[in-house]
Amino acid sequence: MTAPFPPDNVKIYGIGELTRAVKTVLEEAFAPCVWVSGEVSNFKRAASGHWYLTLKDSESQLQTVVYVGVNRRLKFDLRDGLEVIARGRLIVYQPRGEYQLQVEEVQPKGVGPLELAFRQLKEKLSRLGYFDRRKKPLPPYPRRVALVTSPTGAAVRDMLETLTRRWPLTEVWVHPATVQGDGAGASIAAAIRKLNTLPGIDVMIVGRGGGSLEDLWAFNEECVAQAVFESRIPVVSGVGHETDLVISDMVADLRALTPTDAATRVVPDRTEVLTWLDETEGRLRDLLLRRLDLAQRRLADLMRRRCFRLPRPRAGAPPRRVARAVTTGVAAAVSGIEAAAGGAGGPAGNPEPLERPREGL
């Protein structure tokens, strides 16, 4: 006797019903979240802004989605081959009967997210030539210096004091900017671009005081690097302490170790300039005195020559050679006139000869 198919005591699920049951069991079993580790592959950016990828290891794969609200908060970019640790909700996408991980937080494995973001942006900007461009020279005596920084921090006070003490002739403008927290990078970039629309600015300092990597992160954002790169005004980057290195330092025309060091580098020292002027005045005075002494010695040498010691008694008398040439010329002229008169046979017969000039003439 053939057994009935299906058996009478079994429950037959519809596909949707089964998927809903699996969804309930799976999501409740791993609620409220699950942590996974794997390698990113098949990474794609959707037009909606969502990121779709696969997390895999040597045994299996897991479809993963990072919605736009989450990926906008990330400082680094996901890319194929990157090892990550992710936290999220395990969900079942019912229309396809597939389960996937909906990521709520993700970080690179083995390196901090900010450090990874720094490396990635550095590589990107290096390929674009941001670090290899010809640096603009700083003016030796700037008339107007602009500061892009927080108007209330200690850095702006230090820079103003240094600029005023070293070179009081410089006019200083301060463009307020947010230098820490959300929107700080956009604020700094907007200030740089605004100052580039104003005339008469000779050099610009972009900086802030020290802090953690998170505090200084605004100066590692791509929008700030692009604004510095496109600036027609020379930019000096003075961010943090001596050991801090940010992207704006590498793109700027000059990197200063601190904000105070930046102010020191953009203006000369008044005391040093005055000392140089005094020394230059002394060298010029010595040079002029040597030239005057040389001229006096040459004049004395000329005065000792015979032509100045024994001048001719009759300064107006012509030289002997000139007088002899004049006498000879006049005699020849008289002889020519006499010959012409004799040949003509005038009524007077033999006229009286013309008087010849005397040798003493």
Secondary structure as a PSIPRED ss2 file (coil, helix, strand):
# PSIPRED VFORMAT (PSIPRED V4.0)

   1 M C   1.000  0.000  0.000
   2 T C   1.000  0.000  0.000
   3 A C   1.000  0.000  0.000
   4 P C   1.000  0.000  0.000
   5 F C   1.000  0.000  0.000
   6 P C   1.000  0.000  0.000
   7 P C   1.000  0.000  0.000
   8 D C   1.000  0.000  0.000
   9 N C   1.000  0.000  0.000
  10 V C   1.000  0.000  0.000
  11 K C   1.000  0.000  0.000
  12 I C   1.000  0.000  0.000
  13 Y C   1.000  0.000  0.000
  14 G C   1.000  0.000  0.000
  15 I H   0.000  1.000  0.000
  16 G H   0.000  1.000  0.000
  17 E H   0.000  1.000  0.000
  18 L H   0.000  1.000  0.000
  19 T H   0.000  1.000  0.000
  20 R H   0.000  1.000  0.000
  21 A H   0.000  1.000  0.000
  22 V H   0.000  1.000  0.000
  23 K H   0.000  1.000  0.000
  24 T H   0.000  1.000  0.000
  25 V H   0.000  1.000  0.000
  26 L H   0.000  1.000  0.000
  27 E H   0.000  1.000  0.000
  28 E H   0.000  1.000  0.000
  29 A H   0.000  1.000  0.000
  30 F C   1.000  0.000  0.000
  31 A C   1.000  0.000  0.000
  32 P C   1.000  0.000  0.000
  33 C C   1.000  0.000  0.000
  34 V E   0.000  0.000  1.000
  35 W E   0.000  0.000  1.000
  36 V E   0.000  0.000  1.000
  37 S E   0.000  0.000  1.000
  38 G E   0.000  0.000  1.000
  39 E E   0.000  0.000  1.000
  40 V E   0.000  0.000  1.000
  41 S E   0.000  0.000  1.000
  42 N E   0.000  0.000  1.000
  43 F E   0.000  0.000  1.000
  44 K E   0.000  0.000  1.000
  45 R E   0.000  0.000  1.000
  46 A C   1.000  0.000  0.000
  47 A C   1.000  0.000  0.000
  48 S C   1.000  0.000  0.000
  49 G C   1.000  0.000  0.000
  50 H C   1.000  0.000  0.000
  51 W E   0.000  0.000  1.000
  52 Y E   0.000  0.000  1.000
  53 L E   0.000  0.000  1.000
  54 T E   0.000  0.000  1.000
  55 L E   0.000  0.000  1.000
  56 K E   0.000  0.000  1.000
  57 D C   1.000  0.000  0.000
  58 S C   1.000  0.000  0.000
  59 E C   1.000  0.000  0.000
  60 S C   1.000  0.000  0.000
  61 Q E   0.000  0.000  1.000
  62 L E   0.000  0.000  1.000
  63 Q E   0.000  0.000  1.000
  64 T E   0.000  0.000  1.000
  65 V E   0.000  0.000  1.000
  66 V E   0.000  0.000  1.000
  67 Y C   1.000  0.000  0.000
  68 V H   0.000  1.000  0.000
  69 G H   0.000  1.000  0.000
  70 V H   0.000  1.000  0.000
  71 N H   0.000  1.000  0.000
  72 R C   1.000  0.000  0.000
  73 R C   1.000  0.000  0.000
  74 L C   1.000  0.000  0.000
  75 K C   1.000  0.000  0.000
  76 F C   1.000  0.000  0.000
  77 D C   1.000  0.000  0.000
  78 L C   1.000  0.000  0.000
  79 R C   1.000  0.000  0.000
  80 D C   1.000  0.000  0.000
  81 G C   1.000  0.000  0.000
  82 L C   1.000  0.000  0.000
  83 E E   0.000  0.000  1.000
  84 V E   0.000  0.000  1.000
  85 I E   0.000  0.000  1.000
  86 A E   0.000  0.000  1.000
  87 R E   0.000  0.000  1.000
  88 G E   0.000  0.000  1.000
  89 R E   0.000  0.000  1.000
  90 L E   0.000  0.000  1.000
  91 I E   0.000  0.000  1.000
  92 V E   0.000  0.000  1.000
  93 Y E   0.000  0.000  1.000
  94 Q C   1.000  0.000  0.000
  95 P C   1.000  0.000  0.000
  96 R C   1.000  0.000  0.000
  97 G C   1.000  0.000  0.000
  98 E E   0.000  0.000  1.000
  99 Y E   0.000  0.000  1.000
 100 Q E   0.000  0.000  1.000
 101 L E   0.000  0.000  1.000
 102 Q E   0.000  0.000  1.000
 103 V E   0.000  0.000  1.000
 104 E E   0.000  0.000  1.000
 105 E E   0.000  0.000  1.000
 106 V E   0.000  0.000  1.000
 107 Q E   0.000  0.000  1.000
 108 P E   0.000  0.000  1.000
 109 K C   1.000  0.000  0.000
 110 G C   1.000  0.000  0.000
 111 V C   1.000  0.000  0.000
 112 G C   1.000  0.000  0.000
 113 P H   0.000  1.000  0.000
 114 L H   0.000  1.000  0.000
 115 E H   0.000  1.000  0.000
 116 L H   0.000  1.000  0.000
 117 A H   0.000  1.000  0.000
 118 F H   0.000  1.000  0.000
 119 R H   0.000  1.000  0.000
 120 Q H   0.000  1.000  0.000
 121 L H   0.000  1.000  0.000
 122 K H   0.000  1.000  0.000
 123 E H   0.000  1.000  0.000
 124 K H   0.000  1.000  0.000
 125 L H   0.000  1.000  0.000
 126 S H   0.000  1.000  0.000
 127 R H   0.000  1.000  0.000
 128 L H   0.000  1.000  0.000
 129 G C   1.000  0.000  0.000
 130 Y C   1.000  0.000  0.000
 131 F C   1.000  0.000  0.000
 132 D C   1.000  0.000  0.000
 133 R C   1.000  0.000  0.000
 134 R C   1.000  0.000  0.000
 135 K C   1.000  0.000  0.000
 136 K C   1.000  0.000  0.000
 137 P C   1.000  0.000  0.000
 138 L C   1.000  0.000  0.000
 139 P C   1.000  0.000  0.000
 140 P C   1.000  0.000  0.000
 141 Y C   1.000  0.000  0.000
 142 P C   1.000  0.000  0.000
 143 R C   1.000  0.000  0.000
 144 R E   0.000  0.000  1.000
 145 V E   0.000  0.000  1.000
 146 A E   0.000  0.000  1.000
 147 L E   0.000  0.000  1.000
 148 V E   0.000  0.000  1.000
 149 T E   0.000  0.000  1.000
 150 S C   1.000  0.000  0.000
 151 P C   1.000  0.000  0.000
 152 T C   1.000  0.000  0.000
 153 G C   1.000  0.000  0.000
 154 A H   0.000  1.000  0.000
 155 A H   0.000  1.000  0.000
 156 V H   0.000  1.000  0.000
 157 R H   0.000  1.000  0.000
 158 D H   0.000  1.000  0.000
 159 M H   0.000  1.000  0.000
 160 L H   0.000  1.000  0.000
 161 E H   0.000  1.000  0.000
 162 T H   0.000  1.000  0.000
 163 L H   0.000  1.000  0.000
 164 T H   0.000  1.000  0.000
 165 R H   0.000  1.000  0.000
 166 R H   0.000  1.000  0.000
 167 W C   1.000  0.000  0.000
 168 P C   1.000  0.000  0.000
 169 L C   1.000  0.000  0.000
 170 T C   1.000  0.000  0.000
 171 E E   0.000  0.000  1.000
 172 V E   0.000  0.000  1.000
 173 W E   0.000  0.000  1.000
 174 V E   0.000  0.000  1.000
 175 H E   0.000  0.000  1.000
 176 P E   0.000  0.000  1.000
 177 A C   1.000  0.000  0.000
 178 T C   1.000  0.000  0.000
 179 V C   1.000  0.000  0.000
 180 Q C   1.000  0.000  0.000
 181 G C   1.000  0.000  0.000
 182 D C   1.000  0.000  0.000
 183 G C   1.000  0.000  0.000
 184 A H   0.000  1.000  0.000
 185 G H   0.000  1.000  0.000
 186 A H   0.000  1.000  0.000
 187 S H   0.000  1.000  0.000
 188 I H   0.000  1.000  0.000
 189 A H   0.000  1.000  0.000
 190 A H   0.000  1.000  0.000
 191 A H   0.000  1.000  0.000
 192 I H   0.000  1.000  0.000
 193 R H   0.000  1.000  0.000
 194 K H   0.000  1.000  0.000
 195 L H   0.000  1.000  0.000
 196 N C   1.000  0.000  0.000
 197 T C   1.000  0.000  0.000
 198 L C   1.000  0.000  0.000
 199 P C   1.000  0.000  0.000
 200 G C   1.000  0.000  0.000
 201 I C   1.000  0.000  0.000
 202 D C   1.000  0.000  0.000
 203 V E   0.000  0.000  1.000
 204 M E   0.000  0.000  1.000
 205 I E   0.000  0.000  1.000
 206 V E   0.000  0.000  1.000
 207 G E   0.000  0.000  1.000
 208 R E   0.000  0.000  1.000
 209 G C   1.000  0.000  0.000
 210 G C   1.000  0.000  0.000
 211 G C   1.000  0.000  0.000
 212 S C   1.000  0.000  0.000
 213 L C   1.000  0.000  0.000
 214 E C   1.000  0.000  0.000
 215 D C   1.000  0.000  0.000
 216 L C   1.000  0.000  0.000
 217 W H   0.000  1.000  0.000
 218 A H   0.000  1.000  0.000
 219 F H   0.000  1.000  0.000
 220 N H   0.000  1.000  0.000
 221 E C   1.000  0.000  0.000
 222 E H   0.000  1.000  0.000
 223 C H   0.000  1.000  0.000
 224 V H   0.000  1.000  0.000
 225 A H   0.000  1.000  0.000
 226 Q H   0.000  1.000  0.000
 227 A H   0.000  1.000  0.000
 228 V H   0.000  1.000  0.000
 229 F H   0.000  1.000  0.000
 230 E H   0.000  1.000  0.000
 231 S C   1.000  0.000  0.000
 232 R C   1.000  0.000  0.000
 233 I C   1.000  0.000  0.000
 234 P C   1.000  0.000  0.000
 235 V E   0.000  0.000  1.000
 236 V E   0.000  0.000  1.000
 237 S E   0.000  0.000  1.000
 238 G E   0.000  0.000  1.000
 239 V E   0.000  0.000  1.000
 240 G C   1.000  0.000  0.000
 241 H C   1.000  0.000  0.000
 242 E C   1.000  0.000  0.000
 243 T C   1.000  0.000  0.000
 244 D C   1.000  0.000  0.000
 245 L C   1.000  0.000  0.000
 246 V C   1.000  0.000  0.000
 247 I H   0.000  1.000  0.000
 248 S H   0.000  1.000  0.000
 249 D H   0.000  1.000  0.000
 250 M H   0.000  1.000  0.000
 251 V H   0.000  1.000  0.000
 252 A C   1.000  0.000  0.000
 253 D C   1.000  0.000  0.000
 254 L E   0.000  0.000  1.000
 255 R E   0.000  0.000  1.000
 256 A E   0.000  0.000  1.000
 257 L C   1.000  0.000  0.000
 258 T C   1.000  0.000  0.000
 259 P H   0.000  1.000  0.000
 260 T H   0.000  1.000  0.000
 261 D H   0.000  1.000  0.000
 262 A H   0.000  1.000  0.000
 263 A H   0.000  1.000  0.000
 264 T H   0.000  1.000  0.000
 265 R H   0.000  1.000  0.000
 266 V H   0.000  1.000  0.000
 267 V C   1.000  0.000  0.000
 268 P C   1.000  0.000  0.000
 269 D C   1.000  0.000  0.000
 270 R H   0.000  1.000  0.000
 271 T H   0.000  1.000  0.000
 272 E H   0.000  1.000  0.000
 273 V H   0.000  1.000  0.000
 274 L H   0.000  1.000  0.000
 275 T H   0.000  1.000  0.000
 276 W H   0.000  1.000  0.000
 277 L H   0.000  1.000  0.000
 278 D H   0.000  1.000  0.000
 279 E H   0.000  1.000  0.000
 280 T H   0.000  1.000  0.000
 281 E H   0.000  1.000  0.000
 282 G H   0.000  1.000  0.000
 283 R H   0.000  1.000  0.000
 284 L H   0.000  1.000  0.000
 285 R H   0.000  1.000  0.000
 286 D H   0.000  1.000  0.000
 287 L H   0.000  1.000  0.000
 288 L H   0.000  1.000  0.000
 289 L H   0.000  1.000  0.000
 290 R H   0.000  1.000  0.000
 291 R H   0.000  1.000  0.000
 292 L H   0.000  1.000  0.000
 293 D H   0.000  1.000  0.000
 294 L H   0.000  1.000  0.000
 295 A H   0.000  1.000  0.000
 296 Q H   0.000  1.000  0.000
 297 R H   0.000  1.000  0.000
 298 R H   0.000  1.000  0.000
 299 L H   0.000  1.000  0.000
 300 A H   0.000  1.000  0.000
 301 D H   0.000  1.000  0.000
 302 L H   0.000  1.000  0.000
 303 M H   0.000  1.000  0.000
 304 R C   1.000  0.000  0.000
 305 R C   1.000  0.000  0.000
 306 R H   0.000  1.000  0.000
 307 C H   0.000  1.000  0.000
 308 F H   0.000  1.000  0.000
 309 R H   0.000  1.000  0.000
 310 L C   1.000  0.000  0.000
 311 P C   1.000  0.000  0.000
 312 R C   1.000  0.000  0.000
 313 P C   1.000  0.000  0.000
 314 R C   1.000  0.000  0.000
 315 A C   1.000  0.000  0.000
 316 G C   1.000  0.000  0.000
 317 A C   1.000  0.000  0.000
 318 P C   1.000  0.000  0.000
 319 P C   1.000  0.000  0.000
 320 R H   0.000  1.000  0.000
 321 R H   0.000  1.000  0.000
 322 V H   0.000  1.000  0.000
 323 A H   0.000  1.000  0.000
 324 R H   0.000  1.000  0.000
 325 A H   0.000  1.000  0.000
 326 V H   0.000  1.000  0.000
 327 T H   0.000  1.000  0.000
 328 T H   0.000  1.000  0.000
 329 G H   0.000  1.000  0.000
 330 V H   0.000  1.000  0.000
 331 A H   0.000  1.000  0.000
 332 A H   0.000  1.000  0.000
 333 A H   0.000  1.000  0.000
 334 V H   0.000  1.000  0.000
 335 S H   0.000  1.000  0.000
 336 G H   0.000  1.000  0.000
 337 I H   0.000  1.000  0.000
 338 E H   0.000  1.000  0.000
 339 A H   0.000  1.000  0.000
 340 A H   0.000  1.000  0.000
 341 A H   0.000  1.000  0.000
 342 G H   0.000  1.000  0.000
 343 G H   0.000  1.000  0.000
 344 A H   0.000  1.000  0.000
 345 G C   1.000  0.000  0.000
 346 G C   1.000  0.000  0.000
 347 P C   1.000  0.000  0.000
 348 A C   1.000  0.000  0.000
 349 G C   1.000  0.000  0.000
 350 N C   1.000  0.000  0.000
 351 P C   1.000  0.000  0.000
 352 E C   1.000  0.000  0.000
 353 P C   1.000  0.000  0.000
 354 L C   1.000  0.000  0.000
 355 E C   1.000  0.000  0.000
 356 R C   1.000  0.000  0.000
 357 P C   1.000  0.000  0.000
 358 R C   1.000  0.000  0.000
 359 E C   1.000  0.000  0.000
 360 G C   1.000  0.000  0.000
 361 L C   1.000  0.000  0.000
